[in-house]
Amino acid sequence: MRELIIYGERPARAAFAKRAVRVFAEHLSSNGLRLTNQRLAILRALLTSDRHLSQEEIHRALSGQGVGRATVFRTLKTLQDSGLAAPVVGRDGVPRYEINLERPHHDHLICVDCGRIQEVRWPKLEAIQDEACRQAGFQARWHRHEVYGLCRDCRSRK
């Protein structure tokens, strides 16, 4: 397994990145695939980003390293299949990806002006959803809650 080295990172963050690489390598191996330098670069891009990234943004950032558009597309699909990444649909309908490993459930506020995606957690809303499912005899597997509107910065400019 390749070692993921992140210089200047806190030890907890570096340990998290190593776990993500291990999960990805195990998923790839169980599907007869290898952890290539290109796949590792794509995972690293998601791990080190401070925001949600689109396929095109990842491709642009890594094209100088020989990472093609199709490789980014296939790797993002594999990362989703492994449970490591999840898409969030932005204001423009373009999916942007985030690392999903060991993260509590959260929802998203998406600004329709600047495209900023803000993560939020609503325990009371989750409890209401859980109760509604219980009353209906429904077993939820997952859900996604995305609210589109204007972020604080864009509202203050209006």
NORBEL-V720261 format. One record per residue. SS is DSSP state (H for helix, E for strand, L for the rest). PSI is psi in radians with two decimals (999 if undefined). Layout:
SS PSI
SS PSI
//
This chain:
L 2.39
L 2.52
L 2.29
L 2.05
L 2.14
L 1.87
L 2.43
L 0.09
L 2.68
L 2.59
H -0.68
H -0.70
H -0.72
H -0.69
H -0.69
H -0.79
H -0.71
H -0.69
H -0.71
H -0.75
H -0.72
H -0.80
H -0.76
H -0.80
H -0.72
H -0.73
H -0.81
H -0.83
H -0.73
H -0.26
L 0.29
L 0.42
L 2.81
L 2.71
L 1.66
L 2.92
H -0.65
H -0.78
H -0.71
H -0.68
H -0.67
H -0.79
H -0.76
H -0.69
H -0.75
H -0.69
H -0.57
H -0.10
L 2.57
L 0.21
L 3.03
L 2.37
E 2.46
E 2.87
H -0.76
H -0.70
H -0.72
H -0.78
H -0.83
H -0.73
H -0.51
H -0.06
H -0.54
H -0.26
H 0.22
L 0.37
L 2.04
L 2.85
H -0.75
H -0.64
H -0.73
H -0.83
H -0.90
H -0.67
H -0.70
H -0.69
H -0.76
H -0.68
H -0.66
H -0.79
H -0.57
L -0.18
L 0.09
L -0.50
E 2.66
E 2.50
E 2.61
E 2.22
E 2.12
L -3.09
L -0.45
L 0.09
L 0.02
L 2.23
E 2.43
E 2.54
E 2.57
E 2.69
E 2.37
L -0.01
L 2.27
L 0.51
L 2.43
L 2.71
L 2.43
L 2.85
E -3.09
E 2.45
E 2.14
E 2.09
E 2.23
L -0.16
L -1.08
L -0.25
L 0.03
L 2.42
E 2.07
E 2.33
E 2.43
E 2.67
L 2.32
L 1.46
H -0.65
H -0.72
H -0.71
H -0.71
H -0.71
H -0.79
H -0.76
H -0.74
H -0.72
H -0.73
H -0.77
H -0.80
H -0.56
H -0.06
L 0.49
L 2.32
L 1.87
L 2.44
L -0.71
L 2.91
L 2.87
L 2.33
L 2.03
E 2.23
E 2.21
E 2.34
E -2.60
L 2.28
L 2.96
H -0.79
H -0.81
H -0.62
H -0.68
H -0.37
H -0.23
L 999
//
